[in-house]
């Protein structure tokens, strides 16, 4: 079950401790161990061990990157539909000017503040971080990957 704590800019990032901290630490320790082992032993088996340590790190990175990329695509689709419903015609014509990162930042804006924040993001070329910090009425996302 997703955490239903009220979200804001300061607490919206999601961390899964077993993945982000425990597994990451285990992979770093394994990499250090295999480097030391290869340095001491200089065998084919030790070299393969180092190769596998890097493979595990790549797997770890891609296991996070792939679902986040899919999530970003879904966010872009959801927000485009939301913009069509909530934005005035002049802003709807400019939706294509928004960057992917701006769209991701705008998803946290409430319906009422979205038009003004979209206009500001476009006119001032705000970054994702600046957009999130500008949100007054945070629209929580408890289902993020």
DSSP file (Angstrom, degrees, kcal/mol; ACC not computed):
  #  RESIDUE AA STRUCTURE BP1 BP2  ACC     N-H-->O    O-->H-N    N-H-->O    O-->H-N    TCO  KAPPA ALPHA  PHI   PSI    X-CA   Y-CA   Z-CA
    1    1 A X              0   0    0      0, 0.0     2,-0.1     0, 0.0     3,-0.1   0.000 360.0 360.0 360.0 133.5    0.0    0.0    0.0
    2    2 A X        -     0   0    0      1,-0.1     2,-0.2     2,-0.0   141,-0.1  -0.383 360.0-101.9 -70.8 147.2    1.3    3.4   -0.9
    3    3 A X        -     0   0    0    139,-0.2    -1,-0.1     1,-0.1     0, 0.0  -0.507  27.2-160.7 -67.4 132.3    2.1    5.9    1.8
    4    4 A X        +     0   0    0     -2,-0.2    -1,-0.1    -3,-0.1     3,-0.1   0.085  39.7 138.8-105.7  21.7   -0.7    8.5    2.0
    5    5 A X        -     0   0    0      1,-0.1    -2,-0.0   137,-0.0     0, 0.0  -0.412  68.3 -94.6 -62.0 138.2    1.4   11.1    3.9
    6    6 A X        -     0   0    0     -2,-0.1     2,-0.2     1,-0.1    -1,-0.1  -0.324  47.9-136.9 -56.2 137.1    0.6   14.6    2.5
    7    7 A X        +     0   0    0    131,-0.1     2,-0.3    -3,-0.1   131,-0.2  -0.635  30.5 161.1 -99.8 155.8    3.2   15.5   -0.1
    8    8 A X    >>  -     0   0    0     -2,-0.2     4,-0.9   129,-0.1     3,-0.8  -0.886  57.7 -83.2-151.9-178.9    5.2   18.7   -0.7
    9    9 A X  T 34 S+     0   0    0     -2,-0.3     3,-0.4     1,-0.2     4,-0.3   0.878 125.7  54.5 -59.4 -36.6    8.3   19.6   -2.5
   10   10 A X  T 34 S+     0   0    0      1,-0.2    -1,-0.2     2,-0.1     3,-0.0   0.708 120.9  25.6 -74.6 -19.9   10.4   18.6    0.5
   11   11 A X  T <4 S+     0   0    0     -3,-0.8    -1,-0.2     1,-0.1    -2,-0.2   0.242  88.3  99.6-129.2  16.4    9.1   15.0    0.8
   12   12 A X     <  +     0   0    0     -4,-0.9    -2,-0.1    -3,-0.4    -3,-0.1   0.716  56.1  99.6 -81.7 -18.6    7.8   14.0   -2.6
   13   13 A X        -     0   0    0     -4,-0.3     2,-0.5     1,-0.1    -3,-0.0  -0.423  68.5-138.3 -67.9 140.9   10.9   11.9   -3.6
   14   14 A X        -     0   0    0     -2,-0.1     2,-0.4     2,-0.0    -2,-0.1  -0.887  21.6-178.4-108.2 126.7   10.3    8.2   -3.1
   15   15 A X        -     0   0    0     -2,-0.5     2,-0.7     4,-0.0     3,-0.1  -0.980  17.8-157.9-122.1 135.3   13.0    6.0   -1.7
   16   16 A X    >>  -     0   0    0     -2,-0.4     4,-3.0     1,-0.2     3,-1.3  -0.920  15.1-154.5-107.3 102.4   12.8    2.3   -1.2
   17   17 A X  H 3>>S+     0   0    0     -2,-0.7     5,-2.2     1,-0.3     4,-2.0   0.838  90.0  52.9 -51.4 -43.0   15.5    1.7    1.5
   18   18 A X  I 34>S+     0   0    0      3,-0.2     5,-2.3     4,-0.2    -1,-0.3   0.851 121.6  32.7 -63.2 -32.2   16.1   -2.0    0.6
   19   19 A X  I <4>S+     0   0    0     -3,-1.3     5,-1.0     3,-0.2    -2,-0.2   0.935 124.3  39.5 -86.1 -55.1   16.7   -1.0   -3.0
   20   20 A X  I  <5S+     0   0    0     -4,-3.0    -3,-0.2     3,-0.1    -2,-0.2   0.765 134.1  14.3 -72.0 -27.0   18.3    2.5   -2.8
   21   21 A X  I  X5S+     0   0    0     -4,-2.0     4,-2.0    -5,-0.5    -3,-0.2   0.801 128.1  39.6-115.9 -52.5   20.5    1.9    0.2
   22   22 A X  I  ><S+     0   0    0     -5,-2.2     4,-2.5     2,-0.2    -3,-0.2   0.975 122.0  39.2 -69.3 -55.4   20.9   -1.7    1.1
   23   23 A X  I  ><S+     0   0    0     -5,-2.3     4,-2.4    -6,-0.3     5,-0.2   0.912 116.4  52.2 -63.0 -41.9   21.2   -3.2   -2.4
   24   24 A X  H  ><S+     0   0    0     -5,-1.0     4,-2.1     1,-0.2    -1,-0.2   0.924 111.3  47.2 -60.0 -43.9   23.3   -0.3   -3.6
   25   25 A X  H  X S+     0   0    0     -4,-2.0     4,-2.7     1,-0.2    -1,-0.2   0.903 110.6  52.4 -64.1 -41.2   25.7   -0.7   -0.7
   26   26 A X  H  X S+     0   0    0     -4,-2.5     4,-2.4     1,-0.2    -1,-0.2   0.900 109.8  49.1 -62.1 -40.4   25.9   -4.4   -1.3
   27   27 A X  H  X S+     0   0    0     -4,-2.4     4,-2.3     2,-0.2    -1,-0.2   0.888 111.5  48.5 -68.2 -38.4   26.8   -3.9   -5.0
   28   28 A X  H  X S+     0   0    0     -4,-2.1     4,-2.6     2,-0.2     5,-0.2   0.924 112.0  49.2 -65.9 -44.0   29.5   -1.3   -4.1
   29   29 A X  H  X S+     0   0    0     -4,-2.7     4,-2.7     1,-0.2    -2,-0.2   0.919 111.3  50.1 -60.7 -43.2   31.0   -3.7   -1.5
   30   30 A X  H  X S+     0   0    0     -4,-2.4     4,-2.6     2,-0.2    -1,-0.2   0.904 110.5  50.0 -61.6 -42.0   30.9   -6.5   -4.1
   31   31 A X  H  X S+     0   0    0     -4,-2.3     4,-2.2     2,-0.2    -2,-0.2   0.936 111.9  46.9 -63.2 -46.4   32.7   -4.3   -6.7
   32   32 A X  H  X S+     0   0    0     -4,-2.6     4,-2.5     1,-0.2     5,-0.2   0.926 112.7  50.6 -60.9 -44.7   35.4   -3.2   -4.2
   33   33 A X  H  X S+     0   0    0     -4,-2.7     4,-2.9     1,-0.2    -1,-0.2   0.926 111.0  47.6 -59.5 -45.2   35.9   -6.8   -3.2
   34   34 A X  H  X S+     0   0    0     -4,-2.6     4,-2.5     2,-0.2    16,-0.2   0.856 110.4  51.9 -69.7 -32.8   36.2   -8.0   -6.8
   35   35 A X  H  X S+     0   0    0     -4,-2.2     4,-2.5     2,-0.2    -1,-0.2   0.945 113.5  44.3 -64.0 -47.1   38.7   -5.3   -7.7
   36   36 A X  H  X S+     0   0    0     -4,-2.5     4,-2.3     2,-0.2     5,-0.2   0.915 113.6  51.2 -62.3 -42.8   40.9   -6.2   -4.7
   37   37 A X  H  X S+     0   0    0     -4,-2.9     4,-3.0    -5,-0.2     5,-0.5   0.918 111.6  46.6 -61.5 -44.0   40.5   -9.9   -5.5
   38   38 A X  H  X S+     0   0    0     -4,-2.5     4,-1.8     8,-0.2    -1,-0.2   0.901 110.9  52.9 -65.1 -40.4   41.5   -9.3   -9.1
   39   39 A X  H  < S+     0   0    0     -4,-2.5    -1,-0.2     1,-0.2    -2,-0.2   0.892 117.8  37.2 -60.7 -40.4   44.5   -7.1   -8.0
   40   40 A X  H  < S+     0   0    0     -4,-2.3    -2,-0.2    -5,-0.2    -1,-0.2   0.896 128.8  29.2 -80.4 -41.0   45.7   -9.9   -5.7
   41   41 A X  H  < S-     0   0    0     -4,-3.0    -3,-0.2    -5,-0.2    -2,-0.2   0.849  74.3-162.2 -94.0 -37.2   44.9  -13.0   -7.7
   42   42 A X     <  +     0   0    0     -4,-1.8     2,-0.3    -5,-0.5    -4,-0.1   0.930  40.9 140.4  50.1  53.2   45.2  -11.8  -11.4
   43   43 A X     >  -     0   0    0      1,-0.1     4,-1.9    -5,-0.0    -1,-0.2  -0.777  68.1-113.7-118.0 164.9   43.3  -14.8  -12.7
   44   44 A X  H  > S+     0   0    0     -2,-0.3     4,-2.7     1,-0.2     5,-0.2   0.900 118.2  55.5 -62.3 -40.2   40.6  -15.2  -15.4
   45   45 A X  H  > S+     0   0    0      1,-0.2     4,-2.1     2,-0.2    -1,-0.2   0.882 107.4  48.4 -61.1 -38.9   38.1  -16.1  -12.7
   46   46 A X  H  > S+     0   0    0      2,-0.2     4,-1.9     1,-0.2    -8,-0.2   0.875 111.0  51.0 -68.9 -36.9   38.8  -12.9  -10.8
   47   47 A X  H  X S+     0   0    0     -4,-1.9     4,-2.3     2,-0.2    -2,-0.2   0.897 110.2  49.1 -66.4 -40.5   38.5  -10.9  -14.0
   48   48 A X  H  X S+     0   0    0     -4,-2.7     4,-2.6     1,-0.2    -2,-0.2   0.892 108.1  55.1 -65.0 -38.6   35.1  -12.6  -14.7
   49   49 A X  H  X S+     0   0    0     -4,-2.1     4,-2.0    -5,-0.2    -2,-0.2   0.902 108.6  47.6 -59.7 -41.0   34.1  -11.8  -11.2
   50   50 A X  H  X S+     0   0    0     -4,-1.9     4,-2.2   -16,-0.2    -2,-0.2   0.907 110.2  52.3 -66.4 -41.7   34.9   -8.1  -11.8
   51   51 A X  H  X S+     0   0    0     -4,-2.3     4,-2.1     1,-0.2    -2,-0.2   0.914 110.7  47.9 -59.6 -42.3   32.9   -8.2  -15.1
   52   52 A X  H  X S+     0   0    0     -4,-2.6     4,-2.6     2,-0.2    -1,-0.2   0.851 106.4  57.1 -68.7 -34.0   30.0   -9.7  -13.2
   53   53 A X  H  X S+     0   0    0     -4,-2.0     4,-1.7     1,-0.2    -1,-0.2   0.923 110.0  45.0 -61.6 -42.8   30.2   -7.0  -10.5
   54   54 A X  H  X S+     0   0    0     -4,-2.2     4,-2.5     2,-0.2    -2,-0.2   0.880 110.5  55.0 -66.4 -37.1   29.9   -4.4  -13.2
   55   55 A X  H  X S+     0   0    0     -4,-2.1     4,-2.5     1,-0.2    -2,-0.2   0.909 107.0  50.0 -61.8 -42.2   27.0   -6.4  -14.8
   56   56 A X  H  X S+     0   0    0     -4,-2.6     4,-2.4     2,-0.2    -1,-0.2   0.887 110.3  50.3 -63.5 -38.6   25.1   -6.3  -11.5
   57   57 A X  H  X S+     0   0    0     -4,-1.7     4,-2.4     2,-0.2    -2,-0.2   0.916 110.7  49.1 -66.8 -42.2   25.6   -2.6  -11.2
   58   58 A X  H  X S+     0   0    0     -4,-2.5     4,-2.8     2,-0.2     5,-0.3   0.919 110.7  50.6 -61.1 -42.9   24.3   -2.1  -14.7
   59   59 A X  H  X S+     0   0    0     -4,-2.5     4,-2.4     1,-0.2    -2,-0.2   0.919 109.8  50.9 -60.0 -43.9   21.3   -4.3  -13.9
   60   60 A X  H  X S+     0   0    0     -4,-2.4     4,-0.8     2,-0.2    -2,-0.2   0.925 112.9  45.6 -58.3 -47.2   20.7   -2.2  -10.8
   61   61 A X  H >X S+     0   0    0     -4,-2.4     4,-2.4     1,-0.2     3,-0.6   0.918 116.2  44.1 -66.3 -44.4   20.8    1.1  -12.7
   62   62 A X  H 3X S+     0   0    0     -4,-2.8     4,-2.4     1,-0.2     5,-0.3   0.814 103.5  64.5 -72.5 -29.2   18.6   -0.2  -15.6
   63   63 A X  H 3< S+     0   0    0     -4,-2.4     4,-0.4    -5,-0.3    -1,-0.2   0.784 114.2  34.9 -62.8 -25.0   16.1   -1.8  -13.2
   64   64 A X  H <X S+     0   0    0     -4,-0.8     4,-1.5    -3,-0.6    -2,-0.2   0.828 116.5  53.0 -91.9 -41.5   15.4    1.7  -12.0
   65   65 A X  H  X S+     0   0    0     -4,-2.4     4,-2.2     1,-0.2     5,-0.2   0.888 103.5  55.0 -67.2 -41.4   15.8    3.6  -15.3
   66   66 A X  H  X S+     0   0    0     -4,-2.4     4,-2.1     1,-0.2    -1,-0.2   0.944 110.9  41.9 -63.8 -50.1   13.4    1.6  -17.4
   67   67 A X  H  > S+     0   0    0     -4,-0.4     4,-2.6    -5,-0.3    -1,-0.2   0.863 113.6  53.8 -66.7 -31.5   10.3    1.9  -15.2
   68   68 A X  H  X S+     0   0    0     -4,-1.5     4,-2.4     2,-0.2    -1,-0.2   0.889 107.8  50.8 -67.3 -37.3   11.0    5.6  -14.5
   69   69 A X  H  X S+     0   0    0     -4,-2.2     4,-1.9     2,-0.2    -2,-0.2   0.922 112.0  46.5 -64.2 -44.0   11.1    6.2  -18.3
   70   70 A X  H  X S+     0   0    0     -4,-2.1     4,-2.3     1,-0.2    -2,-0.2   0.916 111.5  52.0 -63.6 -42.4    7.8    4.4  -18.8
   71   71 A X  H  X S+     0   0    0     -4,-2.6     4,-2.8     1,-0.2    -2,-0.2   0.909 107.5  52.6 -60.3 -41.6    6.4    6.4  -15.9
   72   72 A X  H  X S+     0   0    0     -4,-2.4     4,-2.3     1,-0.2    -1,-0.2   0.881 108.7  50.2 -62.5 -37.7    7.6    9.7  -17.5
   73   73 A X  H  X S+     0   0    0     -4,-1.9     4,-2.0     2,-0.2    -1,-0.2   0.904 111.5  47.7 -66.8 -40.8    5.8    8.7  -20.7
   74   74 A X  H  X S+     0   0    0     -4,-2.3     4,-3.1     2,-0.2     5,-0.2   0.912 110.9  51.6 -66.1 -41.8    2.6    8.0  -18.9
   75   75 A X  H  X S+     0   0    0     -4,-2.8     4,-3.1     1,-0.2     5,-0.3   0.924 108.2  52.3 -59.4 -44.4    2.9   11.3  -17.0
   76   76 A X  H  X S+     0   0    0     -4,-2.3     4,-2.0     1,-0.2    -1,-0.2   0.913 112.5  45.1 -59.0 -43.2    3.3   13.1  -20.3
   77   77 A X  H  X S+     0   0    0     -4,-2.0     4,-2.1     2,-0.2    -2,-0.2   0.944 114.8  47.1 -65.6 -48.9    0.2   11.5  -21.7
   78   78 A X  H  X S+     0   0    0     -4,-3.1     4,-2.1     1,-0.2    -2,-0.2   0.919 114.5  46.8 -59.0 -44.8   -1.9   12.1  -18.5
   79   79 A X  H  X S+     0   0    0     -4,-3.1     4,-2.9    -5,-0.2    -1,-0.2   0.865 107.8  55.5 -70.0 -35.2   -0.7   15.7  -18.3
   80   80 A X  H  X S+     0   0    0     -4,-2.0     4,-1.9    -5,-0.3    -1,-0.2   0.920 110.5  46.3 -61.5 -42.4   -1.4   16.4  -22.0
   81   81 A X  H  X S+     0   0    0     -4,-2.1     4,-1.1     2,-0.2    -2,-0.2   0.893 112.8  50.1 -65.2 -39.1   -5.0   15.2  -21.5
   82   82 A X  H  X S+     0   0    0     -4,-2.1     4,-2.3     1,-0.2     3,-0.3   0.898 108.2  52.8 -64.8 -41.6   -5.2   17.3  -18.3
   83   83 A X  H  X S+     0   0    0     -4,-2.9     4,-2.7     1,-0.2    -1,-0.2   0.896 105.4  54.5 -62.1 -40.0   -3.9   20.4  -20.2
   84   84 A X  H  < S+     0   0    0     -4,-1.9    -1,-0.2     1,-0.2    -2,-0.2   0.821 114.2  42.3 -62.8 -30.1   -6.6   19.9  -22.9
   85   85 A X  H  < S+     0   0    0     -4,-1.1    -2,-0.2    -3,-0.3    -1,-0.2   0.833 127.2  26.7 -83.8 -34.8   -9.2   20.0  -20.2
   86   86 A X  H  < S+     0   0    0     -4,-2.3     2,-0.2    -5,-0.1    -3,-0.2   0.702  98.0  85.5-108.1 -23.3   -7.9   22.8  -18.1
   87   87 A X  S  < S-     0   0    0     -4,-2.7    27,-0.0    -5,-0.3     2,-0.0  -0.560  74.9-114.6 -89.4 146.9   -5.8   25.2  -20.2
   88   88 A X    >>  -     0   0    0     -2,-0.2     4,-2.3     1,-0.1     3,-0.7  -0.301  39.5 -98.9 -68.1 163.2   -7.2   28.1  -22.2
   89   89 A X  H 3> S+     0   0    0      1,-0.3     4,-1.7     2,-0.2     5,-0.1   0.837 120.9  56.6 -56.0 -39.1   -6.8   27.9  -26.0
   90   90 A X  H 34 S+     0   0    0      1,-0.2     4,-0.3     2,-0.2    -1,-0.3   0.878 112.4  41.8 -64.9 -35.7   -3.7   30.1  -26.1
   91   91 A X  H X4 S+     0   0    0     -3,-0.7     3,-1.2     2,-0.2     4,-0.4   0.841 108.0  59.8 -78.3 -33.8   -1.8   27.9  -23.7
   92   92 A X  H >< S+     0   0    0     -4,-2.3     3,-1.1     1,-0.3     4,-0.3   0.872 101.3  56.1 -60.1 -34.6   -3.1   24.7  -25.4
   93   93 A X  T 3< S+     0   0    0     -4,-1.7    -1,-0.3     1,-0.2     3,-0.2   0.706 108.6  48.1 -68.7 -18.7   -1.4   25.8  -28.6
   94   94 A X  T X  S+     0   0    0     -3,-1.2     3,-2.2    -4,-0.3     4,-0.4   0.351  75.9 105.4-104.0   4.6    1.9   26.1  -26.7
   95   95 A X  G X  S+     0   0    0     -3,-1.1     3,-1.8    -4,-0.4    -1,-0.2   0.865  74.5  62.4 -53.5 -38.8    1.8   22.7  -25.0
   96   96 A X  G 3  S+     0   0    0     -4,-0.3    -1,-0.3     1,-0.3    -2,-0.1   0.660  92.8  65.2 -63.4 -16.4    4.4   21.4  -27.4
   97   97 A X  G <  S+     0   0    0     -3,-2.2    -1,-0.3     2,-0.1     2,-0.2   0.666  80.3  99.0 -80.1 -16.8    6.9   24.0  -26.1
   98   98 A X  S <  S-     0   0    0     -3,-1.8     2,-0.1    -4,-0.4    24,-0.0  -0.506  72.4-131.7 -73.2 136.6    7.0   22.3  -22.7
   99   99 A X     >  -     0   0    0     -2,-0.2     4,-2.3     1,-0.1     5,-0.2  -0.405  23.9-108.5 -79.4 163.7   10.0   20.0  -22.0
  100  100 A X  H  > S+     0   0    0      1,-0.2     4,-2.1     2,-0.2     5,-0.2   0.914 121.4  50.7 -57.5 -43.8    9.5   16.6  -20.6
  101  101 A X  H  > S+     0   0    0      1,-0.2     4,-2.0     2,-0.2    -1,-0.2   0.870 108.5  51.6 -65.8 -36.4   11.0   17.7  -17.3
  102  102 A X  H  > S+     0   0    0      2,-0.2     4,-2.5     1,-0.2    -1,-0.2   0.921 109.2  50.5 -65.1 -42.4    8.7   20.7  -17.1
  103  103 A X  H  X S+     0   0    0     -4,-2.3     4,-1.1     1,-0.2    -2,-0.2   0.905 109.4  51.3 -60.9 -41.5    5.7   18.5  -17.7
  104  104 A X  H  < S+     0   0    0     -4,-2.1     3,-0.3     1,-0.2     4,-0.3   0.887 111.9  46.9 -65.0 -38.6    6.9   16.2  -14.9
  105  105 A X  H >< S+     0   0    0     -4,-2.0     3,-1.2     1,-0.2    -2,-0.2   0.879 108.5  55.5 -68.6 -37.5    7.2   19.2  -12.6
  106  106 A X  H >< S+     0   0    0     -4,-2.5     3,-1.9     1,-0.2    -1,-0.2   0.693  86.2  80.5 -70.4 -18.6    3.8   20.6  -13.5
  107  107 A X  T 3< S+     0   0    0     -4,-1.1    -1,-0.2    -3,-0.3    -2,-0.1   0.744  88.0  57.8 -62.2 -20.4    2.0   17.3  -12.6
  108  108 A X  T <  S+     0   0    0     -3,-1.2    31,-3.2    -4,-0.3    -1,-0.3   0.561  83.7 102.6 -86.5  -8.1    2.1   18.4   -8.9
  109  109 A X  B <  S-A  138   0A   0     -3,-1.9    29,-0.1    29,-0.2     5,-0.1  -0.543  76.7-116.5 -77.6 139.0    0.2   21.6   -9.5
  110  110 A X     >  -     0   0    0     27,-0.8     4,-1.2    -2,-0.2     3,-0.3  -0.251  29.5-105.8 -66.2 161.9   -3.4   21.7   -8.6
  111  111 A X  H  > S+     0   0    0      1,-0.2     4,-0.6     2,-0.2     3,-0.3   0.874 118.6  54.5 -57.6 -39.0   -6.0   22.3  -11.3
  112  112 A X  H  4 S+     0   0    0      1,-0.2     4,-0.3     2,-0.1    -1,-0.2   0.857 114.8  36.6 -67.1 -36.6   -6.6   25.8  -10.2
  113  113 A X  H  > S+     0   0    0     -3,-0.3     4,-2.2    24,-0.2    -1,-0.2   0.532  93.6  91.3 -94.5  -5.8   -3.0   26.9  -10.4
  114  114 A X  H  X S+     0   0    0     -4,-1.2     4,-2.9    -3,-0.3     5,-0.3   0.927  82.9  50.6 -59.0 -50.8   -2.0   24.9  -13.4
  115  115 A X  H  X S+     0   0    0     -4,-0.6     4,-2.3     1,-0.2    -1,-0.2   0.924 114.0  44.7 -56.6 -45.2   -2.8   27.5  -16.1
  116  116 A X  H  > S+     0   0    0     -4,-0.3     4,-2.2     1,-0.2    -1,-0.2   0.889 115.1  47.9 -64.9 -38.7   -0.8   30.3  -14.4
  117  117 A X  H  X S+     0   0    0     -4,-2.2     4,-2.7     2,-0.2    -1,-0.2   0.858 110.1  51.8 -72.7 -34.9    2.1   27.9  -13.7
  118  118 A X  H  X S+     0   0    0     -4,-2.9     4,-2.5    -5,-0.2     5,-0.2   0.937 111.1  48.4 -63.8 -45.6    2.2   26.6  -17.3
  119  119 A X  H  X S+     0   0    0     -4,-2.3     4,-2.9    -5,-0.3     5,-0.3   0.930 113.8  46.5 -59.4 -45.7    2.3   30.2  -18.5
  120  120 A X  H  X S+     0   0    0     -4,-2.2     4,-2.7     1,-0.2     6,-0.3   0.907 111.5  51.6 -63.9 -42.4    5.1   31.0  -16.1
  121  121 A X  H  X>S+     0   0    0     -4,-2.7     5,-0.9     1,-0.2     4,-0.7   0.896 115.4  42.2 -62.0 -40.5    7.0   27.9  -17.0
  122  122 A X  H  <5S+     0   0    0     -4,-2.5    -2,-0.2     3,-0.2    -1,-0.2   0.938 118.7  42.5 -72.0 -47.0    6.8   28.7  -20.7
  123  123 A X  H  <5S+     0   0    0     -4,-2.9    -2,-0.2    -5,-0.2    -3,-0.2   0.876 126.3  32.1 -69.8 -38.0    7.5   32.4  -20.5
  124  124 A X  H  <5S-     0   0    0     -4,-2.7    -1,-0.2    -5,-0.3    -2,-0.2   0.414 100.7-127.6-100.8   1.1   10.3   32.1  -17.9
  125  125 A X  T  <5 -     0   0    0     -4,-0.7    -3,-0.2    -5,-0.2    -4,-0.2   0.928  38.1-163.7  51.5  51.0   11.6   28.7  -19.1
  126  126 A X      < -     0   0    0     -5,-0.9    -1,-0.1    -6,-0.3     2,-0.1  -0.305  12.6-123.5 -66.4 146.6   11.4   27.4  -15.5
  127  127 A X     >  -     0   0    0      1,-0.1     4,-2.4   -22,-0.0     5,-0.2  -0.376  29.3-103.2 -79.6 167.0   13.3   24.2  -14.6
  128  128 A X  H  > S+     0   0    0      1,-0.2     4,-2.6     2,-0.2     5,-0.2   0.918 124.1  50.1 -56.2 -45.2   11.5   21.2  -13.1
  129  129 A X  H  > S+     0   0    0      1,-0.2     4,-2.3     2,-0.2    -1,-0.2   0.921 110.1  49.1 -62.2 -45.2   12.8   22.1   -9.7
  130  130 A X  H  > S+     0   0    0      2,-0.2     4,-1.1     1,-0.2    -1,-0.2   0.881 111.2  50.8 -63.2 -37.8   11.7   25.7  -10.0
  131  131 A X  H >X S+     0   0    0     -4,-2.4     4,-0.9     2,-0.2     3,-0.7   0.952 110.4  48.1 -63.7 -49.1    8.2   24.6  -11.1
  132  132 A X  H >< S+     0   0    0     -4,-2.6     3,-0.7     1,-0.3    -2,-0.2   0.884 110.9  51.4 -60.1 -38.6    7.9   22.2   -8.1
  133  133 A X  H 3< S+     0   0    0     -4,-2.3    -1,-0.3     1,-0.2    -2,-0.2   0.736 107.0  55.4 -70.8 -21.1    9.0   24.9   -5.8
  134  134 A X  H << S+     0   0    0     -4,-1.1    -1,-0.2    -3,-0.7     2,-0.2   0.648  80.0 109.9 -83.9 -16.4    6.4   27.3   -7.2
  135  135 A X    <<  +     0   0    0     -4,-0.9     3,-0.2    -3,-0.7  -126,-0.2  -0.431  41.1 179.6 -66.3 126.2    3.5   24.9   -6.6
  136  136 A X  S    S+     0   0    0      1,-0.2     2,-0.7    -2,-0.2    -1,-0.2   0.845  76.2  40.0 -93.4 -42.8    1.3   26.3   -3.8
  137  137 A X  S    S-     0   0    0    -27,-0.1   -27,-0.8  -129,-0.0    -1,-0.2  -0.857  88.9-144.4-112.8  94.9   -1.4   23.6   -3.7
  138  138 A X  B     -A  109   0A   0     -2,-0.7     2,-0.8    -3,-0.2   -29,-0.2  -0.360   4.7-151.3 -67.6 129.2    0.5   20.3   -4.1
  139  139 A X        -     0   0    0    -31,-3.2    -1,-0.1    -2,-0.1  -131,-0.1  -0.891  27.1-135.1-100.1 103.7   -1.3   17.5   -6.0
  140  140 A X        -     0   0    0     -2,-0.8     2,-0.4  -133,-0.1  -134,-0.1  -0.191  16.2-160.4 -66.2 149.5    0.2   14.4   -4.5
  141  141 A X        +     0   0    0      1,-0.1     3,-0.5  -129,-0.1    -1,-0.1  -0.886  19.0 165.5-128.7  98.8    1.4   11.4   -6.6
  142  142 A X        +     0   0    0     -2,-0.4  -139,-0.2     1,-0.2    -1,-0.1   0.433  69.3  64.8 -92.5  -0.4    1.5    8.3   -4.3
  143  143 A X        +     0   0    0   -141,-0.1    -1,-0.2     2,-0.0     2,-0.0   0.187  69.9 131.7-108.7  17.1    1.8    5.8   -7.2
  144  144 A X              0   0    0     -3,-0.5   -76,-0.1     1,-0.1    -3,-0.0  -0.300 360.0 360.0 -71.9 154.7    5.1    6.9   -8.6
  145  145 A X              0   0    0    -78,-0.1    -1,-0.1   -77,-0.1   -77,-0.1   0.460 360.0 360.0 -84.1 360.0    7.8    4.3   -9.4
